[in-house]
Amino acid sequence: GLGTELAAVVLKLDAARNYVSSDAVDQADDLIGSARRDLSRAVGDVRRLVYSLGDPTLASLGLEAATREQVRSLTQGTGLRGTVVAEGRPRRLA
């Protein structure tokens, strides 16, 4: 899948960095390091997205509680507050 492919690119960039031995390629090494960080973030994003598609919290807690949990998770440590208003809504999806 995409996550595996991106992880493979990260490993290839690590291997390329190991082969860099000339002082003239410092800029290339910086670019490889930057690309690796970018790809590592992308792999993390893909994993989080895939997990959220099948989040077991929704099935176990129901829509309202799972939404509240998601808001809590997203705002934790940010100083932001989020409120979920779900009056008159079913507690579980059929």
Summary of the structure (lengths in Angstrom):
residues: 94
radius of gyration: 20.6
end to end distance: 30.7
largest distance: 67.1
contacts: 189
relative contact order: 0.10
helix: 72%
strand: 0%
